[in-house]
Structures are given as structure tokens and as C-alpha cells.
Amino acid sequence: MNSIKSVPARVLSRRGGHSLEAEREQFDKSQAISISKAINTQEAPVKEKHARRIILGTHHEKGAFTFWSYAIGLPLPSSAILSWKFCHVLHKVLRDGHPNVLQDCQRYRSNIRETGDLWGHLHDRYGQLVSIYTRLLLTKISFHVKHPEFPPGLEVSDEVLEKTAGTDVNNIFQLTVELFDYLDCELKLSESVFRQLNTSMAVSQMSAVQCRLAPLIQVIQDCSHLYHYSVKLMFKLHSCLPVDTLQGHRDRFHDQFRSLKNFFKKASDMLYFKRLIQIPRLPESPPNFLRASALAEHVKPVVVIPEEAPEDEEPENLIEISTTSTTEPQITSDLFEQTFGPPNGVWDDRDAQIESLKKELDTLRAEMEKIKLEAQRYITQLKAQVNSLEGEVEEQRKQKQKALVDNEQLRDELERLQRVKQDSDRSQRLCAEAEKKASATEIRYTKLKEKHSELINTHAELLRKNADTAKQLTVTQQSQEEVARVKEQLAFQVEQVKREAEMKLEDQSVQMEQLRQELDARREELDQAQRSLSQAKQAGVELSAQVEALHAEKEVLRRSVSEKECELLSTRSLMEEKELQLSQEADKATREIRELQGKLLEKSTQEQNLQQKLLDEQFSVLQETVREAEEILRDAVAKLDDPLHIRCTSSPDYLLSRAQAALESTDALESGHAQYVASMADAAGLVGALALFAHLTADTIVNGSATSHLAPTDHADRLTELCRDCGQQSLHYLGELKDRQRLGHAELGNVRRALQGVLHLAQELRPKSLDIRQEELGDMVEKEMASTSEAIEAAVRRIEEMMSQARNESSGVKLEVNERILNSCTDLMKAIRLLVTTSTNLQKEIVESGRGAATTQEFYAKNSRWTEGLISASKAVGWGATQLVESADRVVLHTGKYEELIVCSHEIAASTAQLVAASKVKADKSSRNLARLQECSRNVNEKAANVVASTKSGQEQIEEKDTMDFSGMSLIKLKKEEMETQVKVLELEKRLEGERVRLGELRKQHYVLAGGCDAVDDAEDPRPAPAPRRGILKKPPIAQKPGHGEPQRDTGPCPPPGAKV
């Protein structure tokens, strides 16, 4: 468990007289104990009583300062479970703690983010959950800081929600998006927890499972409120915006609804949640936002936390604050005395005095550190209070500035309304002028009407005169011409006067109509101006009332600012007093430290004597280990001449692995030797390396002797002498370790040379079929791939030649069948050529990414099994291409069988699959070349299937079938033919069964020759040893399949199992 150091008793006893400080100390101590018990590395859920005490502590100090002062000291990067439980406790503190907790957590956002980023980069099951949980906590803090109307517990009334959303549709839209993001983070955490539980098939009653499930109780409480607020805001958005605009919102809400419903259903089914929380049930379908009346059908989900029985309080080991001090053990044994006991069986008084002084010094140091920590905490608290007061003052200033801005806006609005009033007055004046113009126009119309009536009367009088004149014309003939002329003139004048009167009348009527329309428009404008004027007057009255209220609020804010400034001055004076007191305590601690330094000098002299004694003991332990190692090596060297050891045998491969292990142990021995020479107080590394070296070297000598019993005479003598020389050099090195003067100059060069000689001779004794140099292995891969490409190119050219030859020598159905078969073969060859090229590129990519600083040949030699698989696969592909061409040639020339072509196609498909499998073993899954190679493999399989299909269809077209007409046969002849046919069927079935058995035996023998020796090695030698390299033989001719006509791979005698001495 992660523990927080307790406060020393002497420090508390010194402050017994100060009740306030004692109360504060007791509070800090209880908070530290609760935090250490709630946040630990045990995979169990956080106990409710510890979390409740932490939450009550935040309400006691009106913030989370004490919680964070201990939380930032927790080793969160060292344990994912510790980080998970820290996030759980922080979530509970945010929800149920004091409102000021949110501002305190805002200051530590960077710590929360760093914890999440650290565990997000590590592949740990709890680490991934911690990363998601920290993102949820950061989102929660940001949302509630931005919207202080929502408390961290998310419990607000619908009226507060309406007030927060406001009437601006943009604010409602943005608030809805933020609630969706908030709910997404909650649901992602629940999905991640359940995903891990599903993969592990966990039971909810297990403590490890409950550790993961416990935070979901707070998630359920948050999700119920977020779901309700989202539904309310979505209905409000649909009442303000078009349906198409909110399509994305509806889709996102539907996805969240399904996830939340699934989450609630899974949690309801778990026994763990049934006794802790009552989970609400969501409706079967999401609300229909397109129907406004559906809001009345919505029911707010309510989460109920049942009352728990009070848990048994655990007894807590608190430090008793009293003046009487208890007696404690004064002497504790150090590491050396615990290991080897006191000299002569008694304790020295000086050791007791040293331990007493040491303990007193540690106590004083702890006291001084506690005083410093107290001072730092008080300073931090005071600074935090100053910062909070300054923040409140700044907030008041901002509110004051905002009030001034609102006042200016109201003044602008009032001026605008006054301008509107002036415009209305001007409109009234224009209306009066229009009425005057209308009256003047009516007067003019009356005058024109009177003039028109006068013209009509004049016209009637002229008509009467015209009648009189006509009568006079009948009386006298002399004045006829004159009368006619006068008549015409009068008629013309009357017509002209009539036209002028009509035109003036029309103009007057048009002007009257225009004036009437203009008068109506002016009247409408006047009515509108009067209405706007009345509204402006009402708004002006409201604005004046708001201005008065703002002035009153401004006075209140001014008084509060002055009060805050007074509080700030008093806080600063208190802080100065505390700083003065802390400086006095620091001076006192400095004097005490100076007094203790003299005692430390005396103690350092005694510690030097003890250090020398420890060095002697370490050297004696080393000498005992050297003597044991010499005994082991002498026993192994004696086995070289022991006649009873002659019957023991071993394989060169096992000797090679033992010699390699012994040679590698010399590096550890050399490192331990250098470490011991640098610091002789610690011989553990050298002792362990020395024991391992002695056992491995002795094992190498014994197995070298056992291997020499099966080796040729010359090699056996050389191997025996090398093993004896290895033993002597090892004993010589151990002899140098016995002497203090020569210990620092001891070297392992001769021992390494002797082991390397045994290693080289073991390599010479291995079967020759298993020996190949590194550079040849790398070159052979490139040669085989190039040879395969050349074989495929030659096959393509040969198929083209056969195509031209078939066109010259055949016609009709045979030509059609041959062309179809050869075309399919050509397509198959092209696909194989593309696959080989892609495989070559992938191999180059694998070598470049995996070889590091080594060369290509060294990489191929290091991965010899993989290299041999590539060589074998490329051989099989080249051989298959050659056999396919030859089979196609025989089919075209009618000297072969169609079945040969089908079998060759299947063989090529299998060979390319082997090449793909060998290439993708070491390839990166995200490699583009690997994706191309897999695509090429599928293309080859498809082309091979086309070859088989074209071959079968061509065979059906070429071969003639009997009509099977039995109508002319008698009953006896039919019975005879039936019996003969049954005999043929039985013969063919027996032959088919025999051929199948033969095929199975051939395949079994192929598998035995390909991997039989390796299987024997694995079965007979269970000890860990390097796998022997398989032999790389010369490349067979192109027309020869690997495994036929050449020595088989690994067909030599398998090495015997390691000798057991």
C-alpha cells in the first residue's frame, strides 16, 4: 500500500498548547490516512467510508487543497491500479465535494493530463482505462468551469437549464454539442470497462472486477442527467431551426441513446450494481423530436442510491498528542549484524550509542522536514487564499466593466429611440403638408369644373346662333358664302374648345387619383410612426428602470470590492506574521543542526571501521565461492582421464551449445569482476557469475570428453587437450582471484581462447551437410531468386513458341483448345513472375528493416531457417514452372495427358503459397509490399484455376464419347457385358485404392526427409540449445524437382542426445 508518512510525535507535542494548529494537524493526519487507504495498489474497489471522509474534508476546509497536496506526491506513474483509483476518488470528490473543489482541480489539469498521456502510451489494461478516465475528468472540469450554472453533480432544475440555454439559438446549439461530447466521454469509459470484462469472462463478485466496475456508479449518475438535458435542448432546437439542419444532431443522439441503453441494461444485469444503485430504465425507442407533443411523453430518468448500513470503522493508529513520551526500543541491528550476529555474542556499548545518535538525528531531521513542510503548506495556503481573493477582485472588476458596457449600450438604445421619435414627428409634418396639397387640388378641380360648365353653355349658345344663321341663309342668297365660312370657323372653334376641355378634365382626374393614393400612403405611415413611438416610449421607461437597477448593483459591487480589499490587507499582514515565525523556527533548526554535526563526525569514524569489516567479510565469501568453483572444475578435468566416463557420449551440436553458453558466461563474469574491483563492498554479482561460469565450463569439459569418444582419433586427441587446457586456464584464473594483490589484474583472455578452441573444433565435428558459411547463405538466396525469375522468363518464351507452332500445325477445335490452354498458361506465368518480383522486394524490405548495423549476409545467416525456407520455396516455384511448360508442350503435341497439366497447376499454386508464407513470416503487417504479395498470391491461385478449367473443357471437347446404344443386344449379351463392366470397375477401384496408398506413402516419406532430423533432435534433446542449421545443397537443374535426383536435406545421421554424466 502506498503510505503517507505520519507526523512525528515530538513535533505534535511541542504544539500541544495551540488548539488551532493541533486541530489542523489532526485534520491533515486524518485526511492523509483516508487518502492512503482509498488510493493504493490493491486491486479492490475504493471503500465508501474512506471516500466519504475525503469529501467531508473538502467541505471542512472549503476546497481540495489538502487533497491535492497529498495527491501530487503519489507515485502514479509506477502503478496503473493506483492511477485508476486516484481517478475514481477525484471523480467522487468533484461530484460530491465542496464547490471550490472545481477551481482547485482546474489548477492541476496538467498533472491529470500527464498521467493520462503516460498510461495511454503503455500497453497495459488498466493503463488504457486510466487514459480514457483522465480525458473524461478533463472534459468534466472544462465543461463546469465554462458553465458554472451546472454544478459538478449535474443536478439543476429545468428553469435553470432554460435560463442557461437562453433564447439565442447559437448558444443552444453550442451547449447541445458540448453535452453530447460530455456524454460521449462517459459512454466511452463504460464501453472500455465492459470490453475488458467480456474478454476476461469476469464475475462481478470478484474484487478485481469490482475495482473496474466501481467508477461506473458515478458514470451512471452523470449519464442520467446528461441524457435528460440533451432531450430538453433537442426539443428546443427543433422548435427554432429547420428539421434538415438538425439531422446530424439527431443521428448522434440516436447513437448515444443506443449505447446508453445497452450500458444501463448490462449494468442492471450485474449483481454488483443491484445492491449499490437503482438504475433507471430507458424507453424502447428514442424520443421523436419531429413531433413537439412528444416532449410531454418524456420521463426524466432518476438514479436512486439506496441507503447503506454503516460500515464497521477500522481502528486507526493515530499518534497520541501528550506530554508524556513512551519508551521505545533504542537499538536496532544494522544489516551486517543481522546477517552475521554480534562479535563474541555481546553488543558493544558504542554501537548502541551510535544507533541512539543515529535515531535521534533521524528524528530531528524528520522534525525539521515536517516544520519546513508545514511552513510551505501554510505559505501555499495563504498564497492560494490571496490568489482566490485577487481572482474575486478581478471578477468584480470584470462585472463592473460589464455593467459600464451595458450602460453604454442602453444609452445608445435610448438615443436610437429618440431618433425614431424625431422621424415620426417629421412624418407627421409631411402628412399635414400632403393634406394641404390635397385641399388645394380639390379647389382647383372645382374651378375647372365651373369653367367646363361655362364652355358647355358657350357651346349651346353658338349652336343656337348657328341655327339662326342657317335660317338667315334661306332668306338671303347673297351672304351664303360668308355664312358658310363663318359656320366652318365656328364649328372648328367649338371642336377645339371641346378637345381642350376633355384633355384638361382627364389630367385633373389623373392628378386627383394620384393625390388620393399619396394621401392614403401618408396616413398609413403616420399610423405606423405613432405605434413605433408608443413602443419606443415603453422601451425607454423599461431602459430607465434597468439603468437605475444597474446603478444600484454598481454601488453594491463597489462596496463588496472595498470589503475584499480590506480582507486582502488583513490576509497579507497575517502572512507576514507567519513568515516571521517560520524564519525564527528555521534559525532554531539551523542551530540544532550545527550541534548534531559534531556527533556525525564521530559516527563517521566508527562507520569506516564497520565498512572495513564488511569488506573483509565480502572477500571471505568470494574466497569460499572460488574454492567451490575450483572443486567443480577439478572434478570435471578428472573426468577426462576417468575410465568409467568412456561409455558416455555426446553430440557436437550439444557441445557447441555448451561451449557457446560458457563463452557467454565469461562476459557476465568479467562484468561482475569489474564491478567488484570498483566497489569491494558488494561481491554478489561476482559470486553469482563465478558460480555460473564454473558450472558451464565444467559442463563444457565433460561434454567435450563425451564427444571425443565418438570423434576420429586426431580430433578426439585435440578435443581432449583443449578441454584440459580450458580447465587449467580456468583454475589459473581462479587462483588469481584468491590473492588480493593480483585480484585486480586477473584476466579471462586465456580462458576465452581455450573455450573458442573447443567451439571451433565442435563446429568441425558437425556433419558437413550442416556446414555453410554466412556469406554463401546470403548469396544463395539472391541466386535462387534470380534463377527462379530466369526459369519463369524461359517458360514464358517457350509457351510463346508453342503458341506459334500450334497455330501452324493445327486448326479447328484443336487449335481453339490449344490456344485457350496456352493463353491460360501464359497468364499464369505472368502472375508468377509478378509474385516473384514482389516477393524479392518484400525480402529486401525485411532485410533493410531488420538487419540494423549488420550486413545482408549476416542477417540471412542469423535467420538461417527462414532463409532456407525462401530457398526451398523459390526452387519449388522454378521447378513447377518448368514442369508446367513441359506438360503443356506434351498436351499440345498429343503425347501427354491433360491430367499432368492439372497436377502441375496445383503444384505451382502450392509452391507459390509456400513462397508467400516464407516471405510474410518476418514482414511488417502494415507493409505495402506484403499487401501486394498477398494480392499477387490470390491472382496466381485464380490463374491456376483458369488453367485447370481450360484444360478440363478442352479435354471434354477433344475426347470422343460413345453413344452407348444397347438396343441391338440380346438379354444374354447384355448380362455378359454387365458382368465384364463390373469386373473392370472392380479392377479400376482396386488400382485407384493402391495408387492412393502409394501417394500417401510418397508424401509421408517427403515429410520425413524434409523435417525428420529436426523432429528427432527436438524429441531426444529437451535441454535448451541453439537449433542446428539445416544444410543448403547445390541448386538442382531447372527440370528437376527438389528432393529427386539429389541428396536429401538433413538425411545425415542425427546427432545423439547430450551425454548425461
Disulfide bonds with the S-S distance in Angstrom:
none
